[in-house]
């Protein structure tokens, strides 16, 4: 009778209902499952991902400031100098470029404090970097470039570091993993609007290659090359400038020429150009910047140094590297950048010579009684441990498999169920149908198609859909019950298998390869020992990128062979743990993270759906519960971190934006602080 109430009023009289009652007499479990299936059918449209490619890829050149089409930039500021950069677009092998630097309130290009002329050569792809010296500390400067025809670049703004007379705050904007292909670079737009001292980029500044689920902003009309093999580039570009630019890429060109082309493409993003023009950058290079292939490392590095103003100082082993040490203010901050690419060797991620260099920096910092150390490197220091995750991972697996089964069944059942129940007066059904927004007009007559008493078919009667509905729903309901049963068995089996794999005393790392800290435990312990011996164990702010996650962690000493020394951590038990500071793994600026990776694994070349949101949020929850040293974990958001140093505390603000929405605004997500001497987040 409860099922009878769902039928449209007036469709069946009592006699007809009794006659067709066998059709509706499902097993109770089948009917319960069918009800749940219908609810999921109504909601399932929200779970399917949208189209992958953006209609507007938002790439252009700075044509208003031709021939300086790729903007300007500055980097690696000191108290008395800063690097400034531009590229001139010319067909000549050499071109003269004038430059000028001045204070905003008291100068101009015609009346600068510093000026000069530099030659842009084809051997450096017509890029120029000028080291402007004899500047004042803690000062904002404007700068600009002009060609021989008096055509100007966009106006740039930069900042020198404060010297020992300064005791105020210092603001650093940290970002990493900025892939143009993946989405809109709203982080850079927001960074350009911030009032900060410098931008710290933790690596993967560019990506030559495209992930399968991230073809959103790949230009069309490109030659067939492995970097964008997952994407269809045979379509048309909306902007003729992009057509011309795509034609510049030569699949048979040298590796350095290909990397140069990628840098030029990234500088077609207006938000990237705006951020570079607004602040000085301190940049580290990682694997995507310089190529994972040893044979092409030097080619990628050459292009990187041509397009990125940085002091690649030869401090260690007479080798170009990204290790640097910046002293900021009156012993306020030591900014230390650590190179994880150049010196890797057996049993040391950063190489033994760089470990010795870092020990000297720690000693210098200790002697100076520096309040804070900002230790920047591309790789996450704190372990992402798997030991405590078997139950959570297996539960997530069960939920996702079940949901996929439901969606599959909904595709089978939904058209007929919606037709069947369309005209119902039952209030619950009406509510669900309003949610579904289906506007089909179908009349179901269960009496149509019946035989007359004499056994002759009624030629005017329509064929009944009811038996078809009954058959489809019954089959799908029975299949669904079987799927649920099998899923539960698989969950139990997966839990047992994971428990066996991830049990034991050793810490099991998410990534224990030799190019990350998880595979270089001894190397990290030597750095901790150096901190102990130099008395700089507290007040360290480690900052990293690469993971594409947001992770705020307390860094403690742990024994690699005793998992409980890590997983028994409690922030309120100061006396039980040796602390070495805190860590910020700043979110991916745009490169795909958990939710995009879920879509790739499920076979969807798309960016967003409720399905991957459910999965990624579950991963976040399980990760936090299984890694108590991680005070905040988010695997799906994109953005950057504002880090403000004061003598008494460090305040961090997380900013996120939707990289798939061209009009998205960057919003503050969370604020965390660490007090001087505490070495834990609050």
N, C-alpha and C positions, 0 to 999 in steps of 0.2 A: 504493500500500500504506500510505503514511503516513496518507492520508485514511481508508483502510479501518480503521485502528487506532482512529479516533475513533468508529466506529459501535458501538452497544451490543452487547455480547457475546451471542451466541445469536440475534440478530435475523436475521442473514444467514448462511446456510451458504455454502460455496465455490461451489456450483452457482448459487445465487441471486445471489451477488455478481458472478459472471461474466456472468449474464444481464442484470443491471441496471447493469453497469459503465459503459455510456455516460452514464447519468444523473450519475455522480460524476466523470466525466473532464473536469474544467474545465481551462481554460488555466492554466498555472502562475501567471501574474500575477494572474489572477482569484482563485485559491485563496489566494495570499498576501494579497491585499487583503481577502478575506473573513475571514481569520483576524484581521487587524487590526481589521476592522469589528466582529467579535464582541467583542473586548476592549473596544472603545469603547462597544459596546452595554451591556455589563455596568456600565461606569463612567458612562454617560450620565445616569443618574438624578441623580447629584450635581451635574450641570451645570445642571439646570433650576431656576429661581428659585422661591422659596416664595411663599405668598400675601402680598399687599401690605399690607392693612390690619391693624392690631393689634387684637386682641380687647379689650384693656384699654388705653385711651388715657391713663389715669392723669392725669386732670385733676380738681381739686377746689378748693374755697374753704376758707379758714381759718375754718371755722365755730366752732371752739373759742374764737376771739377776735373774734367778731362784736361790733360792726359793722366792725371793721378786717379785712375779708375778704381783702384783697390784700397783707397783710403790711406790713413796714417796710423802709426802706433808708437808706443814708447815702452821701455822695459828696464828692469834691473836698476832701479834708482839707488843712489848712494846719498850721503849727506850733501855732497857738493857736485854731483854729476848725475846724468841720466842718458840713456840711449833713446834716440828718436829714429823713426823708420818710415819709408814710403817706397812705392814702386812707380816708375814712369813708363807709360805705354808708348813705345817708339819703335820704328823699324830700323833705326840707326844702331850701329854696333856700340856707340857711346853717346851719352847725352849729359850735358851739364845741368845740375840741379842746385838751385839756391835754397838755403834754409835760414830760418831766423827763430829765436827764442826770446820771449819777453814776459814780464809780469802783467797780468790782465789789467791792473788799474793804472799802469804808468807807461805802457809801451804799445808798439804795433810792429808790423813787418818792416815798416820804414824806419822805426826808431827802436830797434831791438837791444837787448842786453848782450846777446851773443848771436853771431851770424857767420855764414861762410858759404862755400860752394864745394860740391862733391860730384864726382863723375859716376854715373850709372852705366855699368858695363853689361854687355850681353852675356859674359861669362858668369854673372850672378843674376841672370834673368832680369836685368835692369832694376834690381832692388838696391837700396842704399840704407846703411845704418851709420848714424853719427853719434859719437860719444861727446856730449856737450858737457864741458867741465867748468870749474870756477863759478858754480852756482851757489846760492844761499840755501842753508838747510831749512827743512820744514816749510817749503814755499811752493805755492801753486804757480805753474808757468803755462803759458800758451806757446804753441809752435806751429809753423807752417812751412810749406815748400812751394817753390815756383820754378817754372821752366824758362828757357831763353826767350820765349814769347810773352813772358810776364803772366802766364796762366797759373792760377793758384790751386793748391790742394785744399781739402776741407781743413778747418781749424782743429788742431789737437790740443788736449789739455793733459798735463802731467804734474808730478809732485815729487819733490826731493824728500829724503828721509829726515826725520828730526835728529838733532845731535844731542850731546850730553846735557845741554841746558834745558831740555824739554822733559816735563814730568806729567803730561796729560795723557789722554787716551789715544789708542792707535787702532784703526779699523782695517781689517783684511777681508776681502770677498773671495771665498774659496769655491772652486768648481772643478769639474773633470768630465771626461768622456762625452765630448760634445760632437755628436754626429749630425751633419747637415741632412743626410738621407732620412733620418729617423723621424724628424718632425720640426716644428717651428722653434727657433731658438729664443723663446721668451725670456730665458734666464739672462741672456746677454742684454736684452732690451732693458730689463729691470736693473741689471748691474750698471749699465750706462747712466741710469737715473739716480743711482745711489751716490751719496757723498762719502767717499772712502779714500783711504790712503793708497791702497794698491789692490790688484787682483792676483790671486795665487791660483794658477792652473796646475792641477796635479797629474796631468798626462793624458794621452789620447786626445790631443788638441785637434787632430784631424783623423779621419778614417778614409783610407782609399777604398776599402772593400765594403760591400753592402751585406747585411744579414737578410735572410730570406723574407722575414716579416717586416722589413723596413725600407721598402722601395718608394716611400711616400714622396720624396723630393728629388729623385734621380732624374736628371735631364733626359729628354728623348733625343733620338737621332745620333746616338753614340755608336761607335764601332764596336764590334763584338769582342769584349775583353772579359777576363776572369773576374775582375773586381765587381762588376755588376751583373754577373751571370744569372743570379736569381731573379732579375727584373726584366720586364719587357720594355725595351727602349726603342721600339719601332714606331711609336706614336708621334704626335705632333706637339711641339712646344707652343705655349701661348704667347711667347715673346720672341721676336726675331733675333734679339740680342743673344738669347740662349741658343738658338740655332747656330749662330756664328761661333759662339763659344764651344759648343759641342763638337763642331767641325774641327776645332783646333787640336782635339785629342787624337793622337796618332798611336794606334795599337802596336806599331813596330818601332816606336821611338825608344830612346834610352830610358832607363829607370829613373834617372834624375829628372828628365823632362816630364815624365808621367807624374812624379810627385810634385813638381812645380805646378803642373796643371791643376792638381787637386787643391793646392794652397790657393790658387787663383779662384777656383770655384767656391771655396769656403768664404773668400772675401767678396763674393757676390751676395752674401747674406747681409742685408742692411743692419740687422741687430748686432752681428759680429763686428762689423766695421764701426758701429757706434760705440760699442764697449771698448774697443781698442783705442779709439780716439779720445775716450773720456778719462782713462786711468792708465798708469803704468802697470805692466804685467810682469810677474815673475813666473816663468813657465818651466816645468819639467817635461822631458819627453819619455814616452813609453813605447810599447811594442808596435802600436798602430802608426805612430809618428815616423818610425824609422825602419820598418819592415821586420818581420819575424825571421826572414831568410837572411842568413849571415852574409850571403853574397851581395845582397842589396842594402845592407845596413848603412854603409857609407853614403850611398846615393840618397837614401831617405834622410839621413842626417844632414847632408849638404843642403838639400832643399829646405829642411826645417830651419837651419841657421840662416839661410838667405831671407826667409820670410818672417822670422821671429827675432825681435831684438833682445838678445840675451848675452850675458858675459860668460861665454863658454871657456872659463879660465882653465889654464893648464896647471892646476894645483897638485894633481896627483899623477904620478907616473908619466908626466909629459904627454898626457892624452886629453883631447877635448872631451869635456864631460859637463854634467849639469849640477855638480856639487858646488854649493856656494854658502857663504856665511855673511849675513847682514846684521849689523848691530843697530838697534833702533832705540832712540831716546836716551834718557839718563838711566842706563841699565834696565830699561823696561822690558825689551824683548830681544832675544837672539833668534833670528829667522835662519834656520839651517835646512838647506835642501840636500837630499841624499839621492844619489844616482843609483838606480837598481837595474840599469841596462848595460852600462859600459864595462863593469868590472866583475861580473858574475864569474865565480869559479867554484870548484868542488868544495862543498861545506861552507860556502859564504855567498850570500845573495849579493852583497855589495863589494866583495873582494877584501882581502886582508889589508891592502894598502889604504883603502878607504876607511876601514874600521880603525886603523891607526890615526888617520886624519881626523875622524870623528872623535876619538879619544882626546886629541889635542884641543878640539873645539870645546868639548865638555870641560876640560881643565881651565881653559880661558874663561869660559862662562862662570865657572865656580869662583875663580880668582876675582872676577869683576862683580860678583854677588848679583848677577842678573836675576830679575824678578821672575821672568817667564822664558821658556824655550819653546818655540814653535818649530817642531821637527816635521818637515814635509818630505814625503816620498810617495811614489805611485801605489804601493802595495799595502794592504791592510795588515796591521801588526797583530791585533787581537785574534785569537783563533775562533773560527766558526766551527764549533764542535758538533759532531753528529751522535755522540754517545747516548744522549738522553732523548733522541727523536724517534725511535722506532714506532711507538704507539701513535704519535701524532702523524707521522708520515703515512702509516698504513691507514689511519682513519681518513686522511685527506684523499688517499687513493680510492678508498671505498666510496666516498661522497661523490667524487668526480665521475667515476665509472657509473654509479647509479644515476647521476644526473644526465650523463650522456645517453644512457639507456632510456630514461624518461623522454628525453628530447626526440630520440629516434621513434619511440612509440607514439609520441604526440603528433609527429609528422604523418603517421599512418592513420591515426584516429580522428584528428582534429576536424578535417573538412566534414565528415559525416556526422560527428557529434554536434558540431555547430549548426549544421543544417537541421538536424533532428530536433534540437532544443530551441530553435530560434524564436518561435512564437509562444514560448512558455510564459505563464503568468506567475510562476513561482518566484518569490522575491529574491531568493538566493541565486537562482539561475539568471534572472534579469541582471543582477549586479555583476556576475561574472561575464555575461555577454556584453555589458557596457564596457567592461575593461578590455575585452577582446577587440572592440571597435570594428566588428565585422558587419558589413552592410548588405550581405547577400539576402535576396528575397526568395525564399523557397517554401512551398507549401507541401507538407507531408500528409498524405491521406492513407492511413493504414488499411482502409477498406478497399482502396483501388486495387484492381487486378484480381479480385476474388472471383471465384466461380459461381455461376448461378446454380440454383438448386438442381437444375436438370443436367449439370455437369458441363455446360457450354460456357466458354470464356466470354466475358463482357468486353466487346471490342472497344468500347469508349473508356474503359478503365485504364488508368496509368499503372505502370509497374510499380509495385511497392518497393521503397527503399529500406523498409524496416528489416527484412531478413538480412540485407547486406550490412546494415549497421550492426545488427546482432552478431553476425558472423565475424566482422572485423573487430568489434570491441571485445568479443569473447576470446578470440585468438590472441589479440594484443595483451589483454589482461593476463591470460595464462602465461604468455611468454614473459611478461614483466615480472610475475611472481617467481618464475624460474631464474630470471636474471638477478633478482634480489637475493635469492638463495645462494646462487653461485658466487655473487659478489661478496656476501658475508663469509663464505668459505675461503675465497681468495684473500680477504682481509685478514682472517685468522692465520692463514698460511704465510702471508707477507709479513705479519707482525712477528711470527716465530722466526722467519728467515732473517729479518732485519735485526731482531734481538740477538741472534747468533752472530751476525756479521759485525754488529756495532758494540757487542759486549766486550768484556775484558778490561784490563787495567790501563792500557795505552789510550791516549787521546786520539780520537779518529777525526781528522780534519776534512772539511769540505773539499779543500784543494791542498794537496801535499806535494805538488810538483816542485821542481828545483828553481822555478822562476818566481816563487812567492815565499813569504815568510813561513808558511805552513810546512814547506819542505826544507827549511833552513833553521831548525830549532837551535842548533848549536851557535849559529851566527848571531841570532837574536840574544841568546844568553850571554854572549861575550859583550854585546852592547849594554845589556843590563848590568853586567859586572863592571864595565867602565863607568856607568852612572854611579854605582856604589862606591867605587874607589875615588871618584872625583866629587862625591857628596852632592850630586845633582839628581837624586832620585825623585824628588818632588817637583811640582810646578812645571811639568812637561806637558805640552799640548801636542800630541802626535796628530797629524792630519794626512789623510790618504785618499785615493780615488780608486779607479780600476774596477771595483766590484759592481758598480752601477746601483748599489744599495745605499740607503742612509743608515749608518750605524754610529751610535754614541756609546762608548764603552769605557769602563774602568780598567786600566791596565794593571794586572797583578803578575807576580812571579808564579809560575806553575811548573810542576814536574811532568815532563812529557810522558813518563812511564806510569804516572799515577793520576788518572783522570779526575779523581775526587778532589785533588788540589786545585783544579779549575772549576769544576761544576758544583762544589760546595760553597762557592763565593756568596757572601752576604755583604752588602754595602755598609751595614751598620756595625760590622765586626772588624773595626780597624786593627785591633791587636792581633788578629788571626792571619792577616795577609800582608805581604810586602807589595807596596804599590810603586808604580813607575810612571804615574801620570794618568792622563785620560786620552782617549782617541776619538777623533771625528773622521768617519768615512763619509765624505761629502757626497750628496746624491749625483747621479748621472745628470749632466746638463740636458741630454736628449737621447743618448744611446739607449737601446732597449734593455729593460731589466726583467723582473719576474713575469709581469703580466704579458709583455710582448713575447717573451720566451715560451710561455704557456701556449700562446696562439700558434707559434711555430711548431711546437711539439704535437699539437692537436691537428696540425695540417691546415690551419687557417692563415692565409696571407693577409692578415688584417691587423688592426691596431687595438681595438677595444671591444669588449663584450662583457656582459655580466658574468659569464662563465669564468673568464680568466680573473675577474675581480674577486669572485668567490674563492678561487684557488689561491691567488696571491695573498689575499687577506688571511687565509688559513695558514699559509707558509709563514707569514709575519708572526702570527700568534704562537705557532709551534716553535719557531726559532727563539723568540724571547723567553718562552718557558724552559727551553732546553739549554739556554746559554745565559745564566744569571748575571754574568759580567757585562752583557749587552743591556744597557739601560734604555735604549731606544732602537728599534729596528723597523725600517719600512723598505720593502723590496720593490715598490711599484711607482713611486713618485719621482718627478724630475724637477731639478732646481739647483739651488746653491745655498751656501752658508755664509752669513755675516758673523765674523769673529771680532769682538771688541775687547782689547786689552786695557786694563787699568792697573794701577799698582796693587790693588787689593783683590781683584777678581777678574775672571774672564767670562764674558756673556756671549752666548751664541744664539743666533736667530736663523731658523730654517725657513726658506722661501720655496714654494712649489707653484708650478703652472702646468696646465694641460697642453702638451706639445702637439696635440692633434687639432686643436681649435685655433684658427688663425687670429681670432679676436680675444683669446684668453688673457686674463689678468694674472699677474704673479701675486700670490697671497702669502702672508705669514702663517706658518703651520705650527711652530712650537718654539719655545725659548728655554734654554738650559744654561746653567751657570756652574762654575767651579771656583771655589774660594782659594785664595793663596794659602798654600800649605796643606790643603785637604786631599788633593789628588783623587777626587771622585765627583761625579756629576750630581747636581741637585736641581 
